[in-house]
Amino acid sequence: MTPEKLHDFVSWLSSQVDHLTSTINDAHEKQNPGREAQCEGMRDAFMRCLNKLTKE
C-alpha cells in the first residue's frame, strides 16, 4: 500500500472511531444496550486495525 493510501485509510478509520464513539454515547443515553454493544464491537475492531497500522 502506498504511503498516501495508508494515510487515507488511517484517517478514515479514525473518523469511523470518532463517529462510533459518539453513537455509543448516544445509545447509552437512550438506554439502547443492543446498539451500544454493536457499536462498541465495531469501534474496538477499528481501533485494533489502527493500532496495527500505526505501529508499522
Secondary structure, DSSP 8 states (H G I E B T S, - for coil): --HHHHHHHHHHHHHHHHHHHHHHHHHHHTT-HHHHHHHHHHHHHHHHHHHHHHH-
